[in-house]
Amino acid sequence: MNDEARTNIGTPAPTPGGSDSAELREQVERTRDELGKTVEALAAKADIKAQAKEKAATVKDQAAEKAALVSDQIREKAGDAAQLMKGKTPDPLLEKADQAANAARANRTPLLLLAGAVVVLLLVRRSRGRRR
């Protein structure tokens, strides 16, 4: 291989009268660094699995942000609706609803047992209806 072929592939042509070896080493080192960076960039582009993971993480973050935004909007609208309804509901009805809620909290166990019995009764009735 002659010197002319070397210069065609991008390596520096030898200078007449000799070259400083330190300068040549520096050029070789720069070329190695550039080549290393190029190889790393190509490897990153070829790593489909890593790209997919990165994209999935990005989409997940965007979805979480969107969900938080929508959740905040829903809470705000629900609060507005609650205030509107509370303002339009007569006081005696609000008092009765509060009493009913307190009674339900105080008698939670019997209410749960009653609800369970109703569910069992409906399931038995439904299964008997299918047999006929």
N, C-alpha and C positions, 0 to 999 in steps of 0.2 A: 504494500500500500504506500503510495507516495504522499508527499505533503499537500499536494493539490487536492487529493481526495479528502483529506482531513479538513481542510478549510471549507469544503462543500457541506459538511455535516454540522457546522456551527462551532467547531473548536477553533481557538485562536491560531492564526498562522504564525509560524516561528519568525521571530524578528531577526534581521541580519545582524551578525556580530554577536549572537548569543543573547540569552534572556536571563534576567535576574531570577534565580531559583525561588526566592521568597515571593516575588510577584506571581510566578507560575503556580506556586502552592496556594496562594490566595485565590487565584482564579479557579483552581480545581476545587477548593473548599466552597466557594460561592456556587459553582456548578452543582456540587453535591447537595448543598442546601436547597437549591431550586428544584433539583430532581426529587429530593425527599418530600418537599411540599407538594409537588405535582403528583407523586405517587399517593400521598395521603389524601389529596383531593379526589383522585380517581377511585381510591378504595372506599371513600365515604359515599361517592355517587353509586358505587356498585353494591353497597350494603343495603339491600332492599328491606331486610328485616328491621334494621335500625331506623330506616326512614319510615316504615309503617308504624313502629312504636312511637316515634316522635309525632307523627301525624295523629295517631290515636290519642296521645296525651294532649295535643293541642285541641282536638275536637272535644275531648272530655272537659277540658278547662272552659272552653267556650260554652258548652252545654250547661256546666255548673253555674257560670255567670248568668246565662239566660234564665235558668231555673230560679236563681235567687232574685233576679229582677221581676220575673212574673209572679213569684211568691209574694214579694213586697207589694206589687200592684194589687194582687188579690186581697191581701190583708188590709190594705188601705181601702179598697172598695167595700169589703165586708164591714169594716169599721164604720164607713160612711153610711152603709145601708142599715146597720144596727142603730146608729144614732138617729137616722131618719125614722125608723120604725118605732124606736123608743119615744121619740117626740110625738108621734101620731097615735100611739097606743094609750088608751085611757088608764089612769092610775089604778083604779080598782082591779083591772085585768092584770096589770103588772104585779100587783100585790098577790093576787091569787096564783099567778105563775110562780112567783118566788116561794110562796107557801108550799106549792106542789113540789117544787124542786127540793126544798128542804125536807119535806116528808119522804121523798124518794131516797134522798141521801141517808136519812135516819133509818129507813127500813130497807136497806139495800139487799140483805140476804133473803127476806121473804119475797121481794120482787124478782130476784134472780131465780128462785125456786119456781115461782109462778110462771115466769117466762119459759123456763126449761120444760115445765109440765105442758104448756101450750104447744111448744115445738114437738114434744114427743107425741102428743095427741094428734097433731096435724100429720106427722109422719106415719103413724099407725093408720089413720084414716086414708091417707094417700095410698099406702101399700095395699089396703083392703080393696080400694077402688080399682086397682090394677088387676087384682086376681079375678074379678068378675068378668 
